[in-house]
């Protein structure tokens, strides 16, 4: 192996090596783990250097972090906890108000863990556990919950905690619906627009029950059902999933593969999403937007 750690990386303008797979062959559409990557090892140091293998059809890697669901509940909890001087805090310390003060982790066992980021070593007593179902309650106020917890840990009575809380100079915020909002934001910002005005007011997401989210795509006039279990996978690509579900809806409505009809142009919606789409001809001038195919009456 060359001493130069960058010697194994090819330029964007170079042709890919014949023995290297394209992106589709190293990524499973139904898997969203972080192990689907190609790496090369430095024989001397053992360090791993990531090598990106790009599809000939479309470069995906640059967009993956923006289209994946990540951790919306933990992100919202961290956001609402930050910027507040809690009982026992130093009001003159910059760290007290930093938006990076708290770290929130999903333990995948029905609980989330809250720790303060300034601690180099987290002791068991530094770990604060909170039931996930509380964070999923749109009316839950996590800052008030944490405020009371801190007061109790300092030996304050309930009356003293309430008195201190009344003296606060900010309005406590609700948890709201972080998962639904994350889904709508990802789709609005990154789904392929089919109307000239883009994706404005296109998507809406509601929780149907504990197992299902309903996603409404008003520009296409369709409703999609998303298993809630997928939203618990940080690497779940909601934009990719939406594109596949739209394809399946079009397939059902047309009664045949829409990619077989060169005049339909539906295949252009799935560039980079559907394997084997290199063979599909693209004629954007004759593309038929999918909103011409309706499941329910729309104006």
Sine and cosine of phi, psi and omega as CSV:
sin_phi,cos_phi,sin_psi,cos_psi,sin_omega,cos_omega
0.00,0.00,0.64,-0.77,-0.02,-1.00
-0.92,0.40,0.49,-0.87,0.05,-1.00
-0.93,0.36,-0.38,0.92,-0.01,-1.00
-0.98,0.18,0.91,-0.41,-0.06,-1.00
-0.91,0.41,-0.28,0.96,-0.03,-1.00
-0.99,-0.12,-0.04,1.00,-0.10,-1.00
-0.92,0.39,-0.40,0.92,-0.02,-1.00
-0.99,0.12,-0.11,0.99,-0.02,-1.00
-1.00,-0.01,0.75,-0.66,0.01,-1.00
-1.00,-0.07,0.48,-0.88,0.04,-1.00
-0.95,0.32,0.40,-0.92,0.01,-1.00
-0.88,0.48,-0.47,0.88,-0.06,-1.00
-0.99,0.12,-0.23,0.97,-0.04,-1.00
-0.98,0.22,0.48,-0.88,0.09,-1.00
-0.96,0.29,0.61,-0.79,0.01,-1.00
-0.91,0.40,0.49,-0.87,0.04,-1.00
-0.91,0.42,0.56,-0.83,-0.05,-1.00
-0.90,0.43,-0.48,0.87,-0.07,-1.00
-1.00,-0.06,0.14,0.99,0.03,-1.00
-0.99,-0.17,0.73,-0.69,0.03,-1.00
-0.96,0.26,0.40,-0.91,0.12,-0.99
-0.99,0.13,0.04,-1.00,-0.14,-0.99
-0.88,0.47,-0.61,0.80,-0.06,-1.00
-0.88,0.48,-0.53,0.85,-0.09,-1.00
-0.99,0.17,-0.20,0.98,0.03,-1.00
-0.93,-0.36,0.14,0.99,0.00,-1.00
-0.71,-0.70,0.78,-0.62,0.04,-1.00
-1.00,-0.06,0.78,-0.63,-0.04,-1.00
-0.85,0.52,-0.47,0.88,-0.09,-1.00
-0.99,-0.16,0.07,1.00,0.02,-1.00
-0.87,-0.49,0.69,-0.73,-0.04,-1.00
-0.81,-0.59,0.51,0.86,0.05,-1.00
-0.97,0.24,0.05,-1.00,-0.04,-1.00
-0.98,-0.20,0.11,0.99,-0.06,-1.00
-1.00,-0.04,-0.12,0.99,-0.01,-1.00
-0.99,0.15,0.98,0.18,-0.03,-1.00
-0.50,-0.87,0.36,-0.93,0.05,-1.00
-0.95,-0.30,0.80,-0.59,-0.03,-1.00
-0.76,-0.65,0.29,-0.96,0.11,-0.99
-0.78,-0.62,0.61,-0.79,-0.07,-1.00
-0.99,-0.17,0.65,-0.76,0.15,-0.99
-0.99,0.13,0.91,-0.41,-0.12,-0.99
-0.90,0.44,-0.47,0.88,-0.07,-1.00
-0.99,0.13,-0.74,0.67,-0.13,-0.99
-0.99,-0.15,-0.31,0.95,-0.06,-1.00
0.98,0.19,0.00,1.00,0.02,-1.00
-0.94,0.35,0.53,-0.85,0.01,-1.00
-0.97,-0.23,0.74,-0.67,-0.01,-1.00
-0.90,-0.44,0.83,-0.56,-0.06,-1.00
-0.98,0.21,0.70,-0.71,0.06,-1.00
-0.87,-0.50,0.79,-0.62,-0.02,-1.00
-1.00,-0.04,0.78,-0.63,0.06,-1.00
-0.95,-0.30,0.91,-0.42,-0.12,-0.99
-1.00,-0.09,0.58,-0.82,0.13,-0.99
-0.94,0.34,0.57,-0.82,0.09,-1.00
-0.93,0.37,-0.36,0.93,-0.10,-0.99
-1.00,0.09,-0.65,0.76,-0.06,-1.00
-0.27,-0.96,0.64,-0.76,0.01,-1.00
-0.99,0.12,0.87,-0.50,-0.08,-1.00
-0.98,-0.21,-0.59,0.81,-0.26,-0.97
-0.83,0.55,-0.55,0.84,-0.05,-1.00
-0.93,0.38,-0.35,0.94,-0.09,-1.00
-0.97,-0.25,-0.18,0.98,-0.15,-0.99
-0.87,0.49,-0.66,0.75,-0.05,-1.00
-0.92,0.39,-0.37,0.93,-0.03,-1.00
-1.00,0.00,-0.28,0.96,-0.07,-1.00
-0.95,-0.31,-0.10,1.00,0.00,-1.00
-1.00,0.03,0.43,-0.90,-0.16,-0.99
-0.95,0.31,-0.55,0.83,-0.03,-1.00
0.86,0.51,-0.69,-0.72,-0.12,-0.99
-0.79,-0.61,0.96,0.27,-0.11,-0.99
-0.89,0.45,-0.59,0.81,-0.01,-1.00
-0.93,0.37,-0.73,0.69,0.02,-1.00
-0.90,0.44,-0.63,0.78,0.01,-1.00
-0.90,0.44,-0.68,0.74,0.00,-1.00
-0.92,0.40,-0.67,0.74,0.02,-1.00
-0.87,0.49,-0.69,0.72,0.01,-1.00
-0.90,0.44,-0.65,0.76,0.01,-1.00
-0.89,0.46,-0.68,0.73,-0.05,-1.00
-0.97,0.26,-0.44,0.90,0.03,-1.00
-0.97,0.23,-0.46,0.89,-0.15,-0.99
-0.97,0.23,0.39,-0.92,0.11,-0.99
0.98,0.18,0.27,0.96,-0.08,-1.00
-0.85,-0.53,0.66,-0.75,0.08,-1.00
-1.00,-0.04,0.97,-0.24,-0.05,-1.00
-1.00,0.04,0.26,-0.97,0.06,-1.00
-0.80,0.61,0.75,-0.66,-0.01,-1.00
1.00,0.00,-0.17,0.99,0.01,-1.00
-0.98,0.21,0.42,-0.91,0.10,-0.99
-1.00,0.07,0.93,-0.36,-0.05,-1.00
-0.92,0.39,-0.26,0.97,-0.02,-1.00
-0.99,-0.13,-0.01,1.00,-0.02,-1.00
-1.00,0.02,0.74,-0.67,0.03,-1.00
-0.90,0.44,-0.57,0.82,-0.03,-1.00
-0.87,0.49,-0.52,0.86,-0.02,-1.00
-0.83,0.56,-0.57,0.82,-0.14,-0.99
-0.95,-0.30,0.06,1.00,-0.05,-1.00
-0.94,0.34,0.60,-0.80,0.01,-1.00
-0.97,0.22,-0.08,1.00,0.06,-1.00
-0.98,-0.22,0.21,0.98,-0.08,-1.00
-0.91,0.43,-0.67,0.74,-0.12,-0.99
-0.96,-0.27,0.55,-0.84,0.17,-0.99
-0.86,-0.51,0.70,-0.71,-0.02,-1.00
-0.81,-0.59,0.78,-0.62,-0.06,-1.00
-0.84,-0.54,0.65,-0.76,0.13,-0.99
-1.00,0.06,0.90,-0.43,-0.04,-1.00
-0.99,0.13,-0.08,1.00,0.05,-1.00
0.89,0.45,0.35,0.94,0.04,-1.00
-0.80,-0.60,0.42,0.91,-0.04,-1.00
1.00,0.04,0.14,0.99,0.01,-1.00
-0.71,-0.71,0.40,-0.91,0.20,-0.98
-0.90,-0.44,0.49,-0.87,0.02,-1.00
-0.91,-0.42,0.71,-0.70,0.02,-1.00
-0.92,-0.40,0.79,-0.62,0.09,-1.00
-0.70,-0.71,0.34,-0.94,0.06,-1.00
-1.00,-0.06,0.74,-0.67,-0.17,-0.99
-0.94,0.35,-0.29,0.96,-0.04,-1.00
-0.96,0.26,-0.23,0.97,-0.06,-1.00
-0.99,0.15,0.83,-0.56,0.05,-1.00
-0.96,0.29,-0.58,0.81,0.03,-1.00
-0.81,-0.58,0.82,-0.57,-0.01,-1.00
-1.00,-0.09,0.91,-0.40,0.04,-1.00
-1.00,0.09,0.33,-0.94,0.01,-1.00
-0.81,0.59,-0.61,0.79,-0.02,-1.00
-0.96,0.29,-0.24,0.97,0.03,-1.00
-1.00,0.08,-0.21,0.98,-0.06,-1.00
-1.00,0.03,0.85,-0.53,0.00,-1.00
-0.95,-0.30,0.86,-0.52,-0.04,-1.00
-0.99,-0.16,0.60,-0.80,0.07,-1.00
-0.65,-0.76,0.67,-0.74,0.00,-1.00
-0.92,0.40,0.72,-0.69,-0.04,-1.00
-0.88,0.47,-0.55,0.84,-0.03,-1.00
-0.89,0.45,-0.45,0.89,0.08,-1.00
-0.92,0.38,-0.67,0.74,0.00,-1.00
-0.93,0.35,-0.35,0.94,0.02,-1.00
-1.00,0.03,-0.06,1.00,0.06,-1.00
-0.99,0.12,0.90,-0.43,-0.05,-1.00
-0.86,0.52,-0.40,0.92,-0.05,-1.00
-1.00,-0.07,0.01,1.00,-0.06,-1.00
-0.95,0.30,0.69,-0.73,0.03,-1.00
-0.93,-0.37,0.99,-0.14,-0.12,-0.99
-0.94,0.34,-0.48,0.88,0.00,-1.00
-0.93,0.37,-0.60,0.80,0.06,-1.00
-0.93,0.38,-0.63,0.78,0.04,-1.00
-0.88,0.48,-0.71,0.70,-0.02,-1.00
-0.94,0.34,-0.58,0.82,0.04,-1.00
-0.86,0.51,-0.75,0.66,0.01,-1.00
-0.90,0.43,-0.63,0.77,0.01,-1.00
-0.89,0.46,-0.69,0.72,0.02,-1.00
-0.91,0.42,-0.66,0.75,0.02,-1.00
-0.88,0.47,-0.68,0.73,0.02,-1.00
-0.89,0.45,-0.62,0.79,-0.02,-1.00
-0.92,0.39,-0.38,0.92,0.02,-1.00
-1.00,-0.06,0.02,1.00,0.04,-1.00
1.00,0.05,0.22,0.98,0.02,-1.00
-0.96,0.29,0.53,-0.85,0.11,-0.99
-0.98,0.19,0.26,-0.97,0.02,-1.00
-0.86,0.51,-0.61,0.79,0.02,-1.00
-0.91,0.42,-0.68,0.73,0.01,-1.00
-0.90,0.44,-0.63,0.77,0.02,-1.00
-0.90,0.44,-0.69,0.72,0.01,-1.00
-0.90,0.43,-0.62,0.79,0.02,-1.00
-0.90,0.43,-0.70,0.71,0.04,-1.00
-0.89,0.45,-0.62,0.79,-0.03,-1.00
-0.93,0.38,-0.59,0.81,0.02,-1.00
-0.91,0.41,-0.43,0.90,-0.01,-1.00
-0.99,0.13,-0.04,1.00,-0.01,-1.00
-0.91,0.41,0.55,-0.84,-0.04,-1.00
-0.94,-0.33,0.50,0.86,0.08,-1.00
-0.65,-0.76,0.30,-0.95,0.00,-1.00
-1.00,-0.10,0.79,-0.61,0.02,-1.00
-0.93,0.37,0.67,-0.75,-0.05,-1.00
-0.96,-0.27,0.43,-0.90,0.01,-1.00
-1.00,0.05,0.41,-0.91,0.08,-1.00
-0.90,0.43,-0.58,0.81,0.01,-1.00
0.93,0.36,-0.56,-0.83,-0.06,-1.00
-0.81,-0.58,0.96,0.27,-0.12,-0.99
-0.91,0.42,-0.56,0.83,-0.01,-1.00
-0.93,0.37,-0.75,0.66,0.01,-1.00
-0.87,0.49,-0.66,0.75,-0.01,-1.00
-0.92,0.39,-0.61,0.79,0.03,-1.00
-0.91,0.42,-0.67,0.75,0.02,-1.00
-0.87,0.49,-0.75,0.66,-0.02,-1.00
-0.89,0.45,-0.67,0.74,-0.02,-1.00
-0.90,0.44,-0.71,0.71,0.00,-1.00
-0.88,0.47,-0.71,0.70,-0.02,-1.00
-0.93,0.37,-0.67,0.75,0.01,-1.00
-0.88,0.48,-0.66,0.75,-0.10,-0.99
-0.99,0.12,-0.42,0.91,-0.18,-0.98
-0.77,-0.64,-0.22,0.97,0.07,-1.00
-0.94,0.35,0.54,-0.84,-0.03,-1.00
-0.92,0.40,0.87,-0.50,0.01,-1.00
-0.92,0.39,0.55,-0.84,0.06,-1.00
-0.88,-0.48,-0.10,1.00,0.08,-1.00
-0.88,-0.48,0.39,-0.92,-0.05,-1.00
-0.88,0.47,-0.51,0.86,-0.03,-1.00
-0.99,0.15,0.09,1.00,0.03,-1.00
0.99,0.16,-0.53,-0.85,-0.09,-1.00
-0.98,-0.21,0.33,0.94,0.00,-1.00
-0.88,0.47,0.79,-0.61,0.03,-1.00
0.85,0.53,0.45,0.89,-0.03,-1.00
-1.00,0.08,-0.66,0.75,-0.17,-0.99
-0.93,-0.38,0.52,-0.86,0.15,-0.99
-0.58,-0.81,0.58,-0.81,-0.01,-1.00
-0.72,-0.69,0.75,-0.66,0.05,-1.00
-0.74,-0.68,0.48,-0.88,0.08,-1.00
-1.00,0.09,0.87,-0.49,0.02,-1.00
-0.97,0.24,-0.74,0.67,0.05,-1.00
-0.34,-0.94,-0.25,-0.97,-0.06,-1.00
-0.93,0.36,-0.27,0.96,-0.09,-1.00
-0.93,-0.38,-0.13,0.99,-0.16,-0.99
-0.59,-0.81,0.66,-0.75,0.21,-0.98
-0.95,-0.30,0.60,-0.80,0.10,-1.00
-0.97,-0.23,0.81,-0.59,0.03,-1.00
-0.92,-0.40,0.86,-0.51,0.01,-1.00
-0.98,-0.20,0.83,-0.56,0.08,-1.00
-0.94,-0.33,0.99,-0.12,-0.13,-0.99
-0.96,0.29,-0.42,0.91,0.02,-1.00
-0.96,0.29,-0.43,0.90,0.06,-1.00
-0.98,-0.18,-0.25,0.97,-0.03,-1.00
0.94,0.35,0.59,0.80,-0.01,-1.00
-0.78,-0.62,0.36,-0.93,0.08,-1.00
-0.83,-0.55,0.77,-0.64,-0.02,-1.00
-0.91,-0.42,0.54,-0.84,0.04,-1.00
-0.95,-0.31,0.84,-0.54,-0.02,-1.00
-0.94,-0.35,0.86,-0.50,0.07,-1.00
-0.87,0.49,0.76,-0.65,-0.04,-1.00
-0.90,0.43,-0.37,0.93,0.02,-1.00
-0.88,0.47,-0.49,0.87,0.01,-1.00
-0.93,0.36,-0.52,0.86,-0.03,-1.00
-0.95,0.30,-0.18,0.98,0.06,-1.00
-1.00,0.05,-0.04,1.00,0.02,-1.00
-0.99,-0.15,0.94,-0.35,-0.08,-1.00
-0.83,0.56,-0.54,0.84,-0.05,-1.00
-1.00,-0.01,0.15,0.99,0.04,-1.00
-0.90,0.43,0.82,-0.57,-0.04,-1.00
-1.00,-0.06,0.99,-0.16,-0.08,-1.00
-0.93,0.36,-0.54,0.84,0.00,-1.00
-0.94,0.34,-0.67,0.74,0.07,-1.00
-0.88,0.48,-0.72,0.69,0.01,-1.00
-0.87,0.50,-0.70,0.71,0.00,-1.00
-0.87,0.50,-0.69,0.73,-0.01,-1.00
-0.88,0.48,-0.66,0.75,0.01,-1.00
-0.92,0.39,-0.63,0.77,-0.01,-1.00
-0.93,0.37,-0.60,0.80,0.08,-1.00
-0.89,0.45,-0.66,0.75,0.03,-1.00
-0.86,0.50,-0.71,0.71,0.00,-1.00
-0.90,0.44,-0.61,0.79,0.03,-1.00
-0.90,0.43,-0.69,0.72,0.04,-1.00
-0.89,0.46,-0.65,0.76,0.00,-1.00
-0.88,0.47,-0.67,0.74,0.01,-1.00
-0.91,0.41,-0.67,0.75,-0.06,-1.00
-0.95,0.31,-0.61,0.79,-0.05,-1.00
-0.99,0.14,-0.41,0.91,-0.02,-1.00
0.99,0.17,0.05,1.00,0.08,-1.00
-0.43,-0.90,0.13,-0.99,-0.03,-1.00
-0.93,0.36,0.90,-0.43,-0.02,-1.00
-0.91,0.42,-0.33,0.94,0.01,-1.00
-0.96,0.26,-0.24,0.97,0.02,-1.00
-0.98,0.21,-0.29,0.96,-0.05,-1.00
-0.98,-0.18,0.97,-0.26,-0.06,-1.00
-0.90,0.43,-0.45,0.89,-0.04,-1.00
-0.98,0.18,-0.32,0.95,-0.04,-1.00
-0.95,0.31,-0.70,0.72,0.07,-1.00
0.98,0.22,0.12,0.99,-0.01,-1.00
-0.91,0.42,-0.48,0.88,-0.02,-1.00
-0.85,0.53,-0.42,0.91,-0.02,-1.00
-0.92,0.40,-0.31,0.95,0.04,-1.00
-0.95,0.31,-0.27,0.96,-0.17,-0.99
-0.86,-0.51,0.37,0.93,0.11,-0.99
-0.80,0.60,0.81,-0.58,0.04,-1.00
0.99,0.11,-0.16,0.99,-0.02,-1.00
-0.96,-0.27,-0.52,0.86,-0.08,-1.00
-0.96,-0.28,0.86,-0.52,0.00,-1.00
-0.91,0.42,0.58,-0.82,-0.01,-1.00
0.99,0.16,0.15,0.99,-0.05,-1.00
-0.98,0.22,-0.03,1.00,0.05,-1.00
-0.89,0.46,-0.47,0.88,-0.07,-1.00
-0.99,0.12,-0.11,0.99,-0.03,-1.00
-1.00,0.09,0.77,-0.64,0.04,-1.00
-0.96,0.29,0.60,-0.80,-0.01,-1.00
-0.91,-0.41,0.83,-0.55,0.07,-1.00
-0.67,-0.74,1.00,0.07,-0.11,-0.99
-0.89,0.45,-0.41,0.91,-0.01,-1.00
-0.92,0.40,-0.48,0.88,-0.04,-1.00
-0.96,-0.28,0.18,0.98,-0.01,-1.00
-0.88,0.48,0.66,-0.75,0.10,-0.99
-0.97,-0.22,0.92,-0.38,-0.02,-1.00
-0.89,0.46,0.57,-0.82,-0.07,-1.00
-0.92,0.40,-0.27,0.96,0.02,-1.00
-0.95,0.31,-0.10,0.99,0.10,-0.99
-0.98,0.21,-0.22,0.98,0.03,-1.00
-0.96,-0.29,0.89,-0.45,-0.18,-0.98
-0.88,-0.48,0.67,-0.74,0.11,-0.99
-1.00,0.03,-0.56,0.83,0.02,-1.00
-0.68,-0.73,0.37,-0.93,-0.07,-1.00
-0.90,0.44,0.80,-0.60,0.10,-1.00
-0.70,-0.71,0.42,-0.91,0.00,-1.00
-0.99,0.14,0.00,0.00,0.00,0.00
